[in-house]
Amino acid sequence: MPRVSPRMAALCQEHGWSWYDLAGNCRLEIPGVLLIERSGKEPVKVQPRTGANLSTPEAARVVRALLAPENANQRWTQRDIVAHFADLVPRVPAPSLALVNKVVQHLRDQAFLEQLPNRGFRVRDYEGLLQAWRAAYRFDRHIRRPYFTLLQGHALKDRLRALDPKAEGRLAYAAFSAAELQAPAVRQPRTWLYLDPNIEKEFQSLVEAKSVDSGENLIVLIPDDAGVFYRAEAGSNRVACTNAVQTYVDLAHAGGRGEEAADAILQQRLKPAWSAATT
């Protein structure tokens, strides 16, 4: 190969594969007989960087589609990914084909994807891709607004459901509140929501919510992109909650016991789905 990246070298070692690049860097092994390892030589020709930035809302749409448990082990083409967004409910804008090309090339270079015949590909390393997106994800781009309401229990749930009875992406349980439905592990007193900014006034009125500086029991997140509603999980007689992949990255950045709650989502929802689809 012209150049072997550190990640690709680690992947080769993990699988017991020998490798050699054009600069003379290598790891050649015959177990119990021979081991030749050489590194540090400058690559003969450095491949240009693809420039894909996984922190952008548009790139995140592609990554969510690849990681969503509902899509596990799916064979994709770049055009498939664009077309995939056409019939989604709630509706999420499709990424451009040029953007998909850039992201897919980047993920292939990082060995997160495996190439299939006829320009196809599928995810090779789900957890590795999830952690790469988690590292790039910008939770701080969502506007966070604290509210207080006297409504509790079923009264609050019914008012929230009235805001989006057809699960059209107007609001969704997020972070800790989504996790309580998907993989209960951490209890906390606040209700977390993603809310379409176009219905915030309606929300304030229907839920009798007042903006506060402290003592909030509602955390409203105004999303930077409708992608947070991608494949939101609808429920019977309740507001939808974010997809488990979205729940995971939000919890990882939410503070408090978010890391613990995120790990429960990973172990109880994501890993089993990925594993079941690939066996």
Phi and psi in degrees as GROMACS dihedral restraints (atoms count N, CA, C in turn):
[ dihedral_restraints ]
;  ai    aj    ak    al  type     phi  dphi    fc
    3     4     5     6     1   -61.2    20    10
    4     5     6     7     1   -40.9    20    10
    6     7     8     9     1  -151.9    20    10
    7     8     9    10     1   140.2    20    10
    9    10    11    12     1  -118.0    20    10
   10    11    12    13     1   117.2    20    10
   12    13    14    15     1   -72.0    20    10
   13    14    15    16     1   159.1    20    10
   15    16    17    18     1   -55.4    20    10
   16    17    18    19     1   -38.6    20    10
   18    19    20    21     1   -66.3    20    10
   19    20    21    22     1   -42.5    20    10
   21    22    23    24     1   -64.6    20    10
   22    23    24    25     1   -37.8    20    10
   24    25    26    27     1   -63.5    20    10
   25    26    27    28     1   -41.6    20    10
   27    28    29    30     1   -65.3    20    10
   28    29    30    31     1   -38.0    20    10
   30    31    32    33     1   -65.7    20    10
   31    32    33    34     1   -40.8    20    10
   33    34    35    36     1   -61.6    20    10
   34    35    36    37     1   -43.3    20    10
   36    37    38    39     1   -64.8    20    10
   37    38    39    40     1   -40.3    20    10
   39    40    41    42     1   -59.5    20    10
   40    41    42    43     1   -36.4    20    10
   42    43    44    45     1   -95.4    20    10
   43    44    45    46     1     2.1    20    10
   45    46    47    48     1    75.3    20    10
   46    47    48    49     1    26.5    20    10
   48    49    50    51     1   -96.8    20    10
   49    50    51    52     1   137.0    20    10
   51    52    53    54     1   -82.1    20    10
   52    53    54    55     1   154.8    20    10
   54    55    56    57     1  -150.5    20    10
   55    56    57    58     1   161.7    20    10
   57    58    59    60     1  -154.8    20    10
   58    59    60    61     1   132.4    20    10
   60    61    62    63     1  -111.8    20    10
   61    62    63    64     1   173.1    20    10
   63    64    65    66     1   -70.0    20    10
   64    65    66    67     1   -17.5    20    10
   66    67    68    69     1   -84.2    20    10
   67    68    69    70     1   -11.1    20    10
   69    70    71    72     1   103.6    20    10
   70    71    72    73     1    -4.4    20    10
   72    73    74    75     1   -68.0    20    10
   73    74    75    76     1   140.5    20    10
   75    76    77    78     1  -163.9    20    10
   76    77    78    79     1   164.9    20    10
   78    79    80    81     1  -145.8    20    10
   79    80    81    82     1   103.6    20    10
   81    82    83    84     1  -114.3    20    10
   82    83    84    85     1   122.2    20    10
   84    85    86    87     1  -138.1    20    10
   85    86    87    88     1   131.4    20    10
   87    88    89    90     1  -117.0    20    10
   88    89    90    91     1   106.1    20    10
   90    91    92    93     1   -48.6    20    10
   91    92    93    94     1   126.0    20    10
   93    94    95    96     1    77.6    20    10
   94    95    96    97     1    -1.2    20    10
   96    97    98    99     1  -123.7    20    10
   97    98    99   100     1   -47.4    20    10
   99   100   101   102     1  -148.9    20    10
  100   101   102   103     1   139.4    20    10
  102   103   104   105     1  -144.1    20    10
  103   104   105   106     1   116.4    20    10
  105   106   107   108     1  -121.3    20    10
  106   107   108   109     1   121.6    20    10
  108   109   110   111     1  -132.4    20    10
  109   110   111   112     1   127.7    20    10
  111   112   113   114     1  -143.1    20    10
  112   113   114   115     1   134.0    20    10
  114   115   116   117     1  -146.6    20    10
  115   116   117   118     1   169.3    20    10
  117   118   119   120     1   100.1    20    10
  118   119   120   121     1    -8.6    20    10
  120   121   122   123     1   -79.6    20    10
  121   122   123   124     1   137.1    20    10
  123   124   125   126     1   -63.7    20    10
  124   125   126   127     1   138.5    20    10
  126   127   128   129     1   -62.8    20    10
  127   128   129   130     1   147.5    20    10
  129   130   131   132     1   -61.4    20    10
  130   131   132   133     1   -43.8    20    10
  132   133   134   135     1  -144.2    20    10
  133   134   135   136     1   115.8    20    10
  135   136   137   138     1   -75.4    20    10
  136   137   138   139     1   126.6    20    10
  138   139   140   141     1   -68.8    20    10
  139   140   141   142     1   138.9    20    10
  141   142   143   144     1   -64.3    20    10
  142   143   144   145     1   143.1    20    10
  144   145   146   147     1   -69.8    20    10
  145   146   147   148     1   143.4    20    10
  147   148   149   150     1   -74.2    20    10
  148   149   150   151     1   -22.0    20    10
  150   151   152   153     1    79.1    20    10
  151   152   153   154     1     7.2    20    10
  153   154   155   156     1   -69.2    20    10
  154   155   156   157     1   131.0    20    10
  156   157   158   159     1  -115.6    20    10
  157   158   159   160     1   106.2    20    10
  159   160   161   162     1   -71.4    20    10
  160   161   162   163     1    -6.7    20    10
  162   163   164   165     1   -84.2    20    10
  163   164   165   166     1   -11.6    20    10
  165   166   167   168     1   -77.7    20    10
  166   167   168   169     1   150.4    20    10
  168   169   170   171     1   -57.9    20    10
  169   170   171   172     1   -38.3    20    10
  171   172   173   174     1   -66.8    20    10
  172   173   174   175     1   -44.6    20    10
  174   175   176   177     1   -64.8    20    10
  175   176   177   178     1   -35.4    20    10
  177   178   179   180     1   -61.8    20    10
  178   179   180   181     1   -32.7    20    10
  180   181   182   183     1   -61.9    20    10
  181   182   183   184     1   -40.5    20    10
  183   184   185   186     1   -66.1    20    10
  184   185   186   187     1   -45.5    20    10
  186   187   188   189     1   -64.9    20    10
  187   188   189   190     1   -40.9    20    10
  189   190   191   192     1   -58.7    20    10
  190   191   192   193     1   -43.6    20    10
  192   193   194   195     1   -61.5    20    10
  193   194   195   196     1   -39.0    20    10
  195   196   197   198     1   -70.5    20    10
  196   197   198   199     1   -33.4    20    10
  198   199   200   201     1   -97.0    20    10
  199   200   201   202     1   -19.6    20    10
  201   202   203   204     1   -53.9    20    10
  202   203   204   205     1   131.7    20    10
  204   205   206   207     1   -58.8    20    10
  205   206   207   208     1   -28.2    20    10
  207   208   209   210     1   -65.5    20    10
  208   209   210   211     1   -21.8    20    10
  210   211   212   213     1  -104.9    20    10
  211   212   213   214     1    11.1    20    10
  213   214   215   216     1   -56.3    20    10
  214   215   216   217     1   135.3    20    10
  216   217   218   219     1    66.4    20    10
  217   218   219   220     1    16.1    20    10
  219   220   221   222     1   -72.9    20    10
  220   221   222   223     1   140.8    20    10
  222   223   224   225     1   -85.3    20    10
  223   224   225   226     1   128.7    20    10
  225   226   227   228     1  -120.8    20    10
  226   227   228   229     1   156.4    20    10
  228   229   230   231     1  -119.7    20    10
  229   230   231   232     1   169.0    20    10
  231   232   233   234     1   -62.5    20    10
  232   233   234   235     1   -39.3    20    10
  234   235   236   237     1   -68.1    20    10
  235   236   237   238     1   -32.3    20    10
  237   238   239   240     1   -59.2    20    10
  238   239   240   241     1   -41.5    20    10
  240   241   242   243     1   -64.0    20    10
  241   242   243   244     1   -43.7    20    10
  243   244   245   246     1   -62.0    20    10
  244   245   246   247     1   -47.2    20    10
  246   247   248   249     1   -66.1    20    10
  247   248   249   250     1   -29.1    20    10
  249   250   251   252     1   -56.1    20    10
  250   251   252   253     1   -31.0    20    10
  252   253   254   255     1   -81.7    20    10
  253   254   255   256     1   -10.5    20    10
  255   256   257   258     1   -64.7    20    10
  256   257   258   259     1   -37.3    20    10
  258   259   260   261     1  -110.6    20    10
  259   260   261   262     1    16.5    20    10
  261   262   263   264     1   -71.8    20    10
  262   263   264   265     1   143.3    20    10
  264   265   266   267     1  -131.4    20    10
  265   266   267   268     1   120.1    20    10
  267   268   269   270     1   -63.5    20    10
  268   269   270   271     1   155.6    20    10
  270   271   272   273     1   -72.3    20    10
  271   272   273   274     1   134.5    20    10
  273   274   275   276     1  -129.7    20    10
  274   275   276   277     1   129.8    20    10
  276   277   278   279     1   -58.0    20    10
  277   278   279   280     1   139.0    20    10
  279   280   281   282     1   -76.8    20    10
  280   281   282   283     1   141.0    20    10
  282   283   284   285     1   -70.4    20    10
  283   284   285   286     1   154.3    20    10
  285   286   287   288     1   -71.0    20    10
  286   287   288   289     1   156.5    20    10
  288   289   290   291     1   -63.2    20    10
  289   290   291   292     1   -35.5    20    10
  291   292   293   294     1   -64.3    20    10
  292   293   294   295     1   -40.6    20    10
  294   295   296   297     1   -67.9    20    10
  295   296   297   298     1   -41.7    20    10
  297   298   299   300     1   -60.0    20    10
  298   299   300   301     1   -43.4    20    10
  300   301   302   303     1   -58.1    20    10
  301   302   303   304     1   -44.6    20    10
  303   304   305   306     1   -65.4    20    10
  304   305   306   307     1   -44.8    20    10
  306   307   308   309     1   -66.9    20    10
  307   308   309   310     1   -45.1    20    10
  309   310   311   312     1   -62.9    20    10
  310   311   312   313     1   -42.4    20    10
  312   313   314   315     1   -60.5    20    10
  313   314   315   316     1   -42.7    20    10
  315   316   317   318     1   -62.4    20    10
  316   317   318   319     1   -45.6    20    10
  318   319   320   321     1   -69.0    20    10
  319   320   321   322     1   -32.2    20    10
  321   322   323   324     1   -67.9    20    10
  322   323   324   325     1   -42.0    20    10
  324   325   326   327     1   -61.6    20    10
  325   326   327   328     1   -31.1    20    10
  327   328   329   330     1   -89.2    20    10
  328   329   330   331     1     5.4    20    10
  330   331   332   333     1    66.5    20    10
  331   332   333   334     1    24.2    20    10
  333   334   335   336     1   -81.9    20    10
  334   335   336   337     1   -22.2    20    10
  336   337   338   339     1  -117.6    20    10
  337   338   339   340     1   149.9    20    10
  339   340   341   342     1  -110.1    20    10
  340   341   342   343     1   140.1    20    10
  342   343   344   345     1   -80.4    20    10
  343   344   345   346     1   138.1    20    10
  345   346   347   348     1  -121.0    20    10
  346   347   348   349     1   165.1    20    10
  348   349   350   351     1   -60.4    20    10
  349   350   351   352     1   159.8    20    10
  351   352   353   354     1    57.2    20    10
  352   353   354   355     1    44.3    20    10
  354   355   356   357     1    65.0    20    10
  355   356   357   358     1    17.4    20    10
  357   358   359   360     1   -86.7    20    10
  358   359   360   361     1   166.6    20    10
  360   361   362   363     1  -160.3    20    10
  361   362   363   364     1   161.9    20    10
  363   364   365   366     1  -147.4    20    10
  364   365   366   367     1   166.4    20    10
  366   367   368   369     1   -71.0    20    10
  367   368   369   370     1   131.1    20    10
  369   370   371   372     1   -95.0    20    10
  370   371   372   373     1   -39.3    20    10
  372   373   374   375     1  -129.8    20    10
  373   374   375   376     1    87.6    20    10
  375   376   377   378     1   -62.5    20    10
  376   377   378   379     1   -50.2    20    10
  378   379   380   381     1   -67.4    20    10
  379   380   381   382     1   -37.6    20    10
  381   382   383   384     1   -62.1    20    10
  382   383   384   385     1   -42.0    20    10
  384   385   386   387     1   -66.1    20    10
  385   386   387   388     1   -41.6    20    10
  387   388   389   390     1   -58.4    20    10
  388   389   390   391     1   -44.1    20    10
  390   391   392   393     1   -69.2    20    10
  391   392   393   394     1   -33.6    20    10
  393   394   395   396     1   -65.6    20    10
  394   395   396   397     1   -40.6    20    10
  396   397   398   399     1   -69.3    20    10
  397   398   399   400     1   -40.8    20    10
  399   400   401   402     1   -57.1    20    10
  400   401   402   403     1   -42.5    20    10
  402   403   404   405     1   -65.2    20    10
  403   404   405   406     1   -32.4    20    10
  405   406   407   408     1   -89.9    20    10
  406   407   408   409     1   -19.7    20    10
  408   409   410   411     1   -62.8    20    10
  409   410   411   412     1   137.9    20    10
  411   412   413   414     1  -112.6    20    10
  412   413   414   415     1    84.4    20    10
  414   415   416   417     1   -63.1    20    10
  415   416   417   418     1   -28.2    20    10
  417   418   419   420     1   -71.2    20    10
  418   419   420   421     1    -8.5    20    10
  420   421   422   423     1   -76.7    20    10
  421   422   423   424     1   -18.3    20    10
  423   424   425   426     1   -81.0    20    10
  424   425   426   427     1   135.0    20    10
  426   427   428   429     1   -78.1    20    10
  427   428   429   430     1   125.5    20    10
  429   430   431   432     1  -103.4    20    10
  430   431   432   433     1   125.0    20    10
  432   433   434   435     1  -127.3    20    10
  433   434   435   436     1   121.3    20    10
  435   436   437   438     1   -86.5    20    10
  436   437   438   439     1   134.9    20    10
  438   439   440   441     1  -131.6    20    10
  439   440   441   442     1   161.7    20    10
  441   442   443   444     1  -130.2    20    10
  442   443   444   445     1   138.0    20    10
  444   445   446   447     1  -137.9    20    10
  445   446   447   448     1   150.5    20    10
  447   448   449   450     1   -84.6    20    10
  448   449   450   451     1   -12.5    20    10
  450   451   452   453     1   -70.6    20    10
  451   452   453   454     1   142.6    20    10
  453   454   455   456     1  -141.2    20    10
  454   455   456   457     1   167.6    20    10
  456   457   458   459     1    52.0    20    10
  457   458   459   460     1  -134.4    20    10
  459   460   461   462     1   -63.5    20    10
  460   461   462   463     1   -33.2    20    10
  462   463   464   465     1   -60.9    20    10
  463   464   465   466     1   -43.9    20    10
  465   466   467   468     1   -68.1    20    10
  466   467   468   469     1   -44.9    20    10
  468   469   470   471     1   -60.9    20    10
  469   470   471   472     1   -40.2    20    10
  471   472   473   474     1   -67.6    20    10
  472   473   474   475     1   -39.3    20    10
  474   475   476   477     1   -66.4    20    10
  475   476   477   478     1   -40.4    20    10
  477   478   479   480     1   -64.4    20    10
  478   479   480   481     1   -43.2    20    10
  480   481   482   483     1   -62.2    20    10
  481   482   483   484     1   -32.4    20    10
  483   484   485   486     1   -66.0    20    10
  484   485   486   487     1   -20.8    20    10
  486   487   488   489     1   -75.9    20    10
  487   488   489   490     1   -22.9    20    10
  489   490   491   492     1  -151.2    20    10
  490   491   492   493     1    63.5    20    10
  492   493   494   495     1   -64.9    20    10
  493   494   495   496     1   -23.2    20    10
  495   496   497   498     1  -103.1    20    10
  496   497   498   499     1    12.1    20    10
  498   499   500   501     1    51.9    20    10
  499   500   501   502     1    56.0    20    10
  501   502   503   504     1   -97.7    20    10
  502   503   504   505     1    14.0    20    10
  504   505   506   507     1    86.4    20    10
  505   506   507   508     1    27.7    20    10
  507   508   509   510     1   -87.5    20    10
  508   509   510   511     1   -32.7    20    10
  510   511   512   513     1  -159.8    20    10
  511   512   513   514     1   163.0    20    10
  513   514   515   516     1  -159.1    20    10
  514   515   516   517     1   145.4    20    10
  516   517   518   519     1   -61.6    20    10
  517   518   519   520     1   139.8    20    10
  519   520   521   522     1  -131.3    20    10
  520   521   522   523     1   165.5    20    10
  522   523   524   525     1    47.8    20    10
  523   524   525   526     1  -121.6    20    10
  525   526   527   528     1   -62.3    20    10
  526   527   528   529     1   -37.2    20    10
  528   529   530   531     1   -68.8    20    10
  529   530   531   532     1   -37.9    20    10
  531   532   533   534     1   -66.5    20    10
  532   533   534   535     1   -40.8    20    10
  534   535   536   537     1   -63.7    20    10
  535   536   537   538     1   -32.7    20    10
  537   538   539   540     1   -62.2    20    10
  538   539   540   541     1   -26.4    20    10
  540   541   542   543     1   -90.5    20    10
  541   542   543   544     1   -28.4    20    10
  543   544   545   546     1   -97.6    20    10
  544   545   546   547     1   -37.9    20    10
  546   547   548   549     1  -160.3    20    10
  547   548   549   550     1    77.3    20    10
  549   550   551   552     1   -58.9    20    10
  550   551   552   553     1   125.0    20    10
  552   553   554   555     1  -146.6    20    10
  553   554   555   556     1   -29.3    20    10
  555   556   557   558     1  -129.6    20    10
  556   557   558   559     1   129.2    20    10
  558   559   560   561     1  -102.3    20    10
  559   560   561   562     1   135.3    20    10
  561   562   563   564     1  -150.7    20    10
  562   563   564   565     1   157.2    20    10
  564   565   566   567     1   -85.2    20    10
  565   566   567   568     1    -2.6    20    10
  567   568   569   570     1  -101.6    20    10
  568   569   570   571     1   153.5    20    10
  570   571   572   573     1  -101.0    20    10
  571   572   573   574     1   124.0    20    10
  573   574   575   576     1  -104.7    20    10
  574   575   576   577     1   133.2    20    10
  576   577   578   579     1  -139.4    20    10
  577   578   579   580     1   142.0    20    10
  579   580   581   582     1   -91.0    20    10
  580   581   582   583     1   136.4    20    10
  582   583   584   585     1  -136.1    20    10
  583   584   585   586     1   129.5    20    10
  585   586   587   588     1   -62.3    20    10
  586   587   588   589     1   125.5    20    10
  588   589   590   591     1   -61.0    20    10
  589   590   591   592     1   -20.9    20    10
  591   592   593   594     1   -71.0    20    10
  592   593   594   595     1   -15.0    20    10
  594   595   596   597     1  -115.9    20    10
  595   596   597   598     1    16.2    20    10
  597   598   599   600     1   -63.8    20    10
  598   599   600   601     1   -40.3    20    10
  600   601   602   603     1   -63.4    20    10
  601   602   603   604     1   -42.6    20    10
  603   604   605   606     1   -62.5    20    10
  604   605   606   607     1   -40.7    20    10
  606   607   608   609     1   -59.8    20    10
  607   608   609   610     1   -48.4    20    10
  609   610   611   612     1   -57.6    20    10
  610   611   612   613     1   -41.9    20    10
  612   613   614   615     1   -71.8    20    10
  613   614   615   616     1   -49.0    20    10
  615   616   617   618     1   -68.7    20    10
  616   617   618   619     1   -35.6    20    10
  618   619   620   621     1   -94.1    20    10
  619   620   621   622     1    -3.2    20    10
  621   622   623   624     1    55.7    20    10
  622   623   624   625     1    47.2    20    10
  624   625   626   627     1   -98.3    20    10
  625   626   627   628     1   135.6    20    10
  627   628   629   630     1  -117.4    20    10
  628   629   630   631     1   136.7    20    10
  630   631   632   633     1   -68.9    20    10
  631   632   633   634     1   133.9    20    10
  633   634   635   636     1  -134.7    20    10
  634   635   636   637     1   159.4    20    10
  636   637   638   639     1   -90.2    20    10
  637   638   639   640     1   -23.7    20    10
  639   640   641   642     1  -155.6    20    10
  640   641   642   643     1   165.0    20    10
  642   643   644   645     1    75.5    20    10
  643   644   645   646     1    21.6    20    10
  645   646   647   648     1   -70.0    20    10
  646   647   648   649     1   148.2    20    10
  648   649   650   651     1  -122.8    20    10
  649   650   651   652     1     4.8    20    10
  651   652   653   654     1  -128.6    20    10
  652   653   654   655     1   128.2    20    10
  654   655   656   657     1  -111.2    20    10
  655   656   657   658     1   112.0    20    10
  657   658   659   660     1  -102.0    20    10
  658   659   660   661     1   126.6    20    10
  660   661   662   663     1  -109.0    20    10
  661   662   663   664     1   118.7    20    10
  663   664   665   666     1   -89.5    20    10
  664   665   666   667     1   110.0    20    10
  666   667   668   669     1   -71.2    20    10
  667   668   669   670     1   149.4    20    10
  669   670   671   672     1   -79.9    20    10
  670   671   672   673     1    -9.2    20    10
  672   673   674   675     1  -159.9    20    10
  673   674   675   676     1   145.2    20    10
  675   676   677   678     1   -66.8    20    10
  676   677   678   679     1    -8.5    20    10
  678   679   680   681     1   -58.3    20    10
  679   680   681   682     1   -22.2    20    10
  681   682   683   684     1   -63.9    20    10
  682   683   684   685     1   -19.2    20    10
  684   685   686   687     1   -91.7    20    10
  685   686   687   688     1     6.2    20    10
  687   688   689   690     1   -57.5    20    10
  688   689   690   691     1   124.5    20    10
  690   691   692   693     1    45.7    20    10
  691   692   693   694     1    44.6    20    10
  693   694   695   696     1   -57.8    20    10
  694   695   696   697     1   142.8    20    10
  696   697   698   699     1   -89.6    20    10
  697   698   699   700     1   108.5    20    10
  699   700   701   702     1   -74.5    20    10
  700   701   702   703     1   155.0    20    10
  702   703   704   705     1  -137.4    20    10
  703   704   705   706     1   164.3    20    10
  705   706   707   708     1   -75.5    20    10
  706   707   708   709     1   121.7    20    10
  708   709   710   711     1    59.0    20    10
  709   710   711   712     1    35.3    20    10
  711   712   713   714     1  -153.2    20    10
  712   713   714   715     1   165.6    20    10
  714   715   716   717     1   -66.0    20    10
  715   716   717   718     1   147.9    20    10
  717   718   719   720     1   -64.7    20    10
  718   719   720   721     1   160.3    20    10
  720   721   722   723     1  -121.4    20    10
  721   722   723   724     1   158.2    20    10
  723   724   725   726     1   -60.1    20    10
  724   725   726   727     1   153.4    20    10
  726   727   728   729     1   -57.2    20    10
  727   728   729   730     1   150.1    20    10
  729   730   731   732     1   -57.0    20    10
  730   731   732   733     1   -33.4    20    10
  732   733   734   735     1   -65.3    20    10
  733   734   735   736     1   -44.0    20    10
  735   736   737   738     1   -65.1    20    10
  736   737   738   739     1   -42.3    20    10
  738   739   740   741     1   -57.0    20    10
  739   740   741   742     1   -43.4    20    10
  741   742   743   744     1   -59.6    20    10
  742   743   744   745     1   -52.4    20    10
  744   745   746   747     1   -68.7    20    10
  745   746   747   748     1   -32.7    20    10
  747   748   749   750     1   -65.2    20    10
  748   749   750   751     1   -46.0    20    10
  750   751   752   753     1   -62.4    20    10
  751   752   753   754     1   -37.6    20    10
  753   754   755   756     1   -61.6    20    10
  754   755   756   757     1   -21.5    20    10
  756   757   758   759     1  -115.5    20    10
  757   758   759   760     1     3.7    20    10
  759   760   761   762     1   -82.5    20    10
  760   761   762   763     1   -13.5    20    10
  762   763   764   765     1    82.7    20    10
  763   764   765   766     1  -175.0    20    10
  765   766   767   768     1    59.9    20    10
  766   767   768   769     1  -132.0    20    10
  768   769   770   771     1   -95.1    20    10
  769   770   771   772     1    27.8    20    10
  771   772   773   774     1   -60.4    20    10
  772   773   774   775     1   -38.5    20    10
  774   775   776   777     1   -61.1    20    10
  775   776   777   778     1   -41.9    20    10
  777   778   779   780     1   -64.5    20    10
  778   779   780   781     1   -44.2    20    10
  780   781   782   783     1   -66.4    20    10
  781   782   783   784     1   -37.9    20    10
  783   784   785   786     1   -63.0    20    10
  784   785   786   787     1   -41.5    20    10
  786   787   788   789     1   -63.9    20    10
  787   788   789   790     1   -35.0    20    10
  789   790   791   792     1   -64.7    20    10
  790   791   792   793     1   -39.7    20    10
  792   793   794   795     1   -62.2    20    10
  793   794   795   796     1   -43.7    20    10
  795   796   797   798     1   -62.0    20    10
  796   797   798   799     1   -48.2    20    10
  798   799   800   801     1   -75.2    20    10
  799   800   801   802     1   -35.5    20    10
  801   802   803   804     1   -95.4    20    10
  802   803   804   805     1   -26.5    20    10
  804   805   806   807     1  -115.3    20    10
  805   806   807   808     1   -48.8    20    10
  807   808   809   810     1   -79.8    20    10
  808   809   810   811     1   -54.7    20    10
  810   811   812   813     1   -57.9    20    10
  811   812   813   814     1   -45.6    20    10
  813   814   815   816     1   -60.3    20    10
  814   815   816   817     1   -39.0    20    10
  816   817   818   819     1   -66.7    20    10
  817   818   819   820     1   -45.0    20    10
  819   820   821   822     1   -63.5    20    10
  820   821   822   823     1   -43.3    20    10
  822   823   824   825     1   -65.8    20    10
  823   824   825   826     1   -43.1    20    10
  825   826   827   828     1   -62.9    20    10
  826   827   828   829     1   -34.2    20    10
  828   829   830   831     1   -77.5    20    10
  829   830   831   832     1   -19.7    20    10
  831   832   833   834     1  -106.6    20    10
  832   833   834   835     1     6.5    20    10
